[in-house]
Amino acid sequence: MSTDFRTHNQKDAREWVPVLAKYREPDTLRSSFELGVSVIPFIALWTMALWIANFSYIAAFAVALLNGAFLLRMFCIQHDCGHGSFFDNRTLSDWVGRVLGVFTFTPYDVWRRTHSIHHSHAGDLDHRGIGDVMTLTVEEYNARSKMGRLKYRLYRHPLVMFGLGPSYLFMLQNRLPLGLMNQGRKYWISAMCTNAAMAFIGFLIVFFGGWQALVFVTLPTVLLAASVGVWLFYVQHQFEETHWKTNEDWQLHEAALEGSSHYDLPVVLRWFTANIGIHHVHHLYSRIPFYRLTDVLRDNEELVHRGRMTLRESFRCARLDLWDSAQNKLVSFKEARN
């Protein structure tokens, strides 16, 4: 990272809460505008790609990949809806989130619950496993059998983590309310209704455009958005100086600020990712609409530098695999072995 945010003369994590509270109110017109400039181009490009597929699958595939960026932005809006930060009306936010969930292949109520667990326990070594990237400590890894270590190595390999993993997550795992299967019918209804709506849309696509429209248009859009989305989630928490503690030493606000990065992306990428890179502020106060996160940084320069990571610097995070409790940082398999 370009700047270590564990330095002196900075506000304590709790001190930021009343400061950030001033930015929490969403603007209905602004939210509606952001929704429109995401959904309308997505539908237009999707329709264009379906039409182009009649003449060139390669060209349709290219348009579909471009459209993955708009689908990613729609997922980020769905994310804000899950936090109740996109509209003042919670019911409206939830239904917008549910509709978007059909296109992002993500059952909204299931995701909202698991993501809430992630926010409530991020960086807590004693509460891992739901809504996060599986991370073992060096001691836990060494205590595993050879097969157990191999499985974990495969899980953390970039080709699996950012290639096969996102495909499995959004195409298969999201079809069932995993982790919440015994917590009431609400999550089953969310998953099954999303699946039914997806199946209906898929039927229409194949009926009017043929299987080629599904393979060369719909799937590339979804899978690209899924892979980039997983990468974003990964680098927001899986960086060298991140924050992990056992439950007895874990503190919510400290973990939110120190365990989340400021992924400082170029302007265009920042727009398509709906400022999700300003993740340390988001975790510290999740009720702030994404379009007000830039206002927070504009008014509070200290937060610009805390946990800042550039696009170029972020690629080094892909080699980090294990939490070293002795050094309080993530390390690679090679570093852990040494």
C-alpha positions as a printed Julia matrix, in Angstrom:
338×3 Matrix{Float64}:
   0.0     0.0     0.0
   1.14    3.51   -0.7
   0.4     4.71    2.83
   0.29    2.79    6.09
  -2.83    3.88    7.92
  -1.62    2.68   11.32
   0.17    5.94   12.1
   0.0     8.42   14.93
  -2.13   11.57   15.28
  -5.13   10.11   13.51
  -8.71    9.8    14.65
  -9.69    6.63   16.45
 -12.16    4.53   14.46
 -15.05    5.35   16.8
 -14.41    9.07   16.45
 -15.28    8.87   12.76
 -18.83    7.61   13.35
 -20.47   10.98   14.21
 -18.48   12.62   11.4
 -19.71   10.13    8.82
 -23.3    10.25   10.06
 -23.68   13.62    8.3
 -23.44   11.87    4.92
 -25.98    9.11    5.46
 -29.12   10.65    3.93
 -29.84    9.46    0.36
 -31.24   11.79   -2.31
 -34.2    10.1    -4.02
 -33.68   11.94   -7.32
 -29.97   11.19   -7.34
 -30.57    7.54   -6.5
 -33.18    7.27   -9.26
 -30.77    8.87  -11.72
 -27.95    6.47  -10.76
 -30.3     3.53  -11.16
 -31.44    4.76  -14.56
 -27.96    5.36  -15.99
 -27.06    1.81  -14.96
 -30.14   -0.17  -15.96
 -31.06    1.61  -19.21
 -27.62    1.17  -20.87
 -27.55   -2.42  -19.6
 -30.86   -3.24  -21.28
 -29.86   -1.34  -24.44
 -26.51   -3.15  -24.75
 -28.12   -6.49  -23.96
 -30.7    -5.94  -26.71
 -28.0    -4.78  -29.11
 -25.87   -7.85  -28.4
 -28.85  -10.14  -28.99
 -29.46   -8.48  -32.34
 -25.78   -8.52  -33.34
 -25.66  -12.25  -32.53
 -27.73  -12.81  -35.7
 -24.71  -11.66  -37.72
 -21.58  -12.18  -35.59
 -21.14  -14.13  -32.38
 -17.74  -12.55  -31.84
 -19.12   -9.01  -32.03
 -22.04   -9.98  -29.78
 -19.58  -11.48  -27.29
 -17.58   -8.22  -27.24
 -20.68   -6.13  -26.54
 -21.7    -8.61  -23.84
 -18.33   -8.19  -22.11
 -18.75   -4.4   -22.16
 -22.2    -4.86  -20.67
 -20.65   -6.79  -17.79
 -19.43   -3.44  -16.46
 -23.01   -2.13  -16.24
 -24.15   -5.36  -14.58
 -21.37   -4.93  -12.03
 -22.66   -1.43  -11.3
 -26.18   -2.83  -10.88
 -24.82   -5.29   -8.33
 -23.21   -2.4    -6.45
 -26.58   -0.63   -6.38
 -28.17   -3.86   -5.14
 -25.48   -3.79   -2.44
 -26.56   -0.3    -1.35
 -30.19   -1.41   -1.31
 -29.2    -4.22    1.05
 -27.77   -1.67    3.46
 -30.88    0.51    3.23
 -28.76    3.38    1.95
 -30.11    3.82   -1.57
 -33.62    5.1    -0.88
 -35.23    6.55    2.26
 -37.99    3.99    1.87
 -36.7     0.58    3.0
 -39.46   -1.3     1.19
 -38.59    0.42   -2.08
 -34.9    -0.34   -1.57
 -35.65   -4.0    -0.91
 -37.8    -4.45   -4.0
 -35.31   -2.68   -6.24
 -32.67   -4.99   -4.78
 -34.81   -8.08   -5.41
 -35.38   -7.16   -9.06
 -31.7    -6.42   -9.6
 -30.91   -9.75   -7.93
 -32.58  -11.59  -10.8
 -30.13  -10.04  -13.28
 -27.09  -10.44  -10.99
 -27.98  -14.09  -10.27
 -28.07  -13.25   -6.55
 -31.1   -13.91   -4.32
 -31.39  -10.58   -2.58
 -32.66  -11.54    0.88
 -30.16  -14.38    1.2
 -27.29  -12.15    0.12
 -28.42   -9.29    2.38
 -28.36  -11.56    5.43
 -24.96  -13.14    4.7
 -23.51   -9.74    3.86
 -24.82   -8.39    7.16
 -22.96  -11.2     8.92
 -19.84  -10.22    7.01
 -20.14   -6.62    8.22
 -20.8    -7.73   11.78
 -17.78  -10.03   12.01
 -15.24   -8.87    9.4
 -11.75   -9.47   10.77
 -12.97  -11.7    13.63
 -10.92  -14.9    13.58
 -13.56  -16.67   15.67
 -16.42  -15.87   13.26
 -15.27  -16.84    9.79
 -17.13  -18.73    7.08
 -20.2   -16.71    6.04
 -20.03  -13.85    3.56
 -16.24  -13.71    3.42
 -13.23  -15.17    1.63
 -12.05  -18.26    3.5
  -8.75  -17.4     5.16
  -6.68  -19.75    7.32
  -4.01  -18.79    9.8
  -0.52  -20.2     9.32
  -1.09  -22.49   12.3
  -4.4   -23.79   10.94
  -2.87  -24.45    7.54
   0.08  -26.35    8.99
  -2.26  -28.44   11.14
  -4.14  -29.7     8.07
  -3.43  -32.96    6.3
  -1.62  -32.93    2.95
  -4.98  -33.21    1.19
  -6.43  -30.4     3.32
  -3.5   -28.12    2.47
  -3.85  -29.0    -1.22
  -7.55  -28.12   -1.19
  -6.83  -24.78    0.43
  -4.04  -24.05   -2.06
  -6.42  -24.78   -4.93
  -9.1   -22.57   -3.37
  -6.67  -19.65   -3.07
  -5.16  -20.07   -6.55
  -6.0   -17.01   -8.71
  -7.46  -19.16  -11.51
  -9.92  -20.65   -9.03
 -10.5   -17.58   -6.87
 -11.2   -15.22   -9.77
 -12.12  -17.65  -12.56
 -13.84  -20.87  -11.61
 -14.87  -19.62   -8.17
 -17.09  -16.72   -9.3
 -18.73  -18.97  -11.92
 -19.53  -21.56   -9.25
 -20.68  -18.92   -6.77
 -23.13  -17.1    -9.04
 -24.25  -19.97  -11.26
 -24.59  -22.76   -8.67
 -24.05  -21.79   -5.04
 -26.47  -18.86   -5.14
 -29.28  -21.18   -6.23
 -29.67  -22.4    -2.63
 -29.68  -20.35    0.6
 -26.46  -21.95    1.82
 -25.61  -20.99    5.38
 -29.22  -20.03    6.06
 -31.04  -23.22    5.16
 -32.38  -23.72    8.7
 -33.2   -20.09    9.43
 -36.7   -19.83    8.05
 -38.63  -19.95    4.81
 -37.87  -16.3     3.95
 -34.48  -17.25    2.54
 -35.84  -20.24    0.63
 -38.51  -18.0    -0.9
 -35.85  -15.47   -1.9
 -33.68  -18.11   -3.55
 -36.49  -20.01   -5.27
 -38.27  -16.89   -6.56
 -35.0   -15.55   -7.94
 -34.35  -18.93   -9.58
 -37.84  -19.0   -11.1
 -37.49  -15.46  -12.49
 -34.06  -16.3   -13.91
 -35.43  -19.47  -15.53
 -38.29  -17.52  -17.11
 -35.94  -14.88  -18.55
 -33.6   -17.62  -19.75
 -36.53  -19.34  -21.5
 -37.45  -16.1   -23.28
 -33.85  -15.54  -24.37
 -33.53  -19.03  -25.83
 -37.04  -18.96  -27.34
 -36.48  -15.7   -29.22
 -32.71  -15.72  -29.71
 -31.7   -19.36  -29.55
 -29.11  -20.98  -27.32
 -26.44  -18.82  -28.98
 -27.97  -15.74  -27.34
 -27.6   -17.43  -23.96
 -24.04  -18.61  -24.52
 -22.57  -15.61  -26.36
 -24.52  -12.78  -24.72
 -26.01  -13.53  -21.32
 -23.37  -15.78  -19.78
 -20.32  -13.64  -20.73
 -22.01  -10.58  -19.23
 -22.78  -12.36  -15.95
 -19.47  -14.18  -15.6
 -17.32  -11.11  -16.29
 -19.27   -9.09  -13.72
 -18.96  -12.0   -11.26
 -15.19  -12.31  -11.67
 -14.55   -8.59  -11.31
 -16.96   -8.44   -8.37
 -15.11  -11.21   -6.54
 -11.79   -9.48   -7.24
 -13.13   -6.24   -5.77
 -14.38   -8.0    -2.65
 -11.06   -9.8    -2.33
  -8.76   -6.76   -2.47
 -11.03   -4.81   -0.14
 -10.1    -7.14    2.71
  -7.24   -9.39    1.55
  -4.29   -7.02    1.68
  -1.05   -7.37    3.61
  -1.82   -4.96    6.46
  -5.43   -5.99    6.93
  -6.96   -6.6    10.34
  -7.7    -9.95   12.0
  -8.07  -10.57   15.73
  -9.57  -13.2    17.99
 -12.98  -12.38   19.4
 -11.72  -11.23   22.78
  -9.54   -8.54   21.16
 -11.8    -7.77   18.19
 -13.55   -4.39   18.03
 -16.15   -3.57   15.37
 -15.12   -0.05   14.38
 -11.41   -0.75   14.48
 -11.88   -3.82   12.3
 -14.04   -1.84    9.86
 -11.49    0.92    9.38
  -8.26   -1.07    9.51
  -9.54   -4.24    7.84
 -10.94   -2.55    4.72
  -8.92   -0.86    2.01
  -9.33    2.36    0.09
  -9.04    0.93   -3.42
  -8.19    4.11   -5.29
  -9.28    3.31   -8.84
  -9.17    5.45  -12.01
 -12.27    7.6   -12.5
 -13.96    5.38  -15.1
 -13.5     2.24  -13.01
 -14.64    4.11   -9.92
 -17.89    4.97  -11.73
 -18.57    1.42  -12.9
 -17.85    0.06   -9.41
 -20.04    2.71   -7.73
 -17.25    3.87   -5.41
 -17.16    0.48   -3.7
 -13.38    0.92   -3.5
 -13.9     3.5    -0.72
 -14.5     0.44    1.37
 -13.01    1.55    4.67
 -15.57    4.36    4.88
 -18.35    2.03    3.77
 -17.55   -0.54    6.47
 -17.3     2.13    9.12
 -20.69    3.61    8.16
 -22.59    1.41    5.74
 -25.66    3.66    5.55
 -23.86    6.21    3.36
 -25.08    6.08   -0.28
 -22.28    5.21   -2.68
 -22.49    8.57   -4.46
 -21.76   10.41   -1.19
 -18.61    8.45   -0.38
 -16.58   10.79   -2.58
 -17.93   13.7    -0.52
 -16.54   12.03    2.59
 -13.06   11.87    1.08
 -13.3    15.42   -0.24
 -14.09   16.75    3.23
 -11.83   14.44    5.25
  -8.39   14.17    3.69
  -7.14   11.82    6.39
  -9.46    9.11    5.07
  -8.02    9.47    1.57
  -4.71    8.08    2.75
  -5.86    5.47    5.26
  -5.57    2.04    3.7
  -5.01    3.51    0.22
  -4.17    1.03   -2.52
  -3.75    1.81   -6.22
  -4.82   -0.47   -9.06
  -1.2    -1.4    -9.76
  -0.47   -2.13   -6.1
  -3.58   -4.29   -5.76
  -2.3    -7.06   -8.02
   0.24   -8.03   -5.35
  -2.65   -9.03   -3.1
  -3.32  -12.08   -5.27
  -0.24  -13.79   -3.83
  -1.38  -13.45   -0.19
  -2.83  -16.63    1.28
  -2.49  -16.99    5.07
  -2.86  -14.85    8.19
   0.32  -14.72   10.22
  -0.78  -13.92   13.78
   2.81  -13.39   14.92
   3.43  -10.62   12.36
  -0.18   -9.4    12.15
  -0.3    -9.51    8.39
  -1.27  -11.69    5.44
   1.57  -13.66    3.91
   2.14  -15.91    0.94
   2.58  -19.68    1.19
   6.3   -19.16    0.51
   6.66  -16.58    3.27
   4.8   -18.81    5.7
   7.06  -21.75    4.86
  10.17  -19.65    5.44
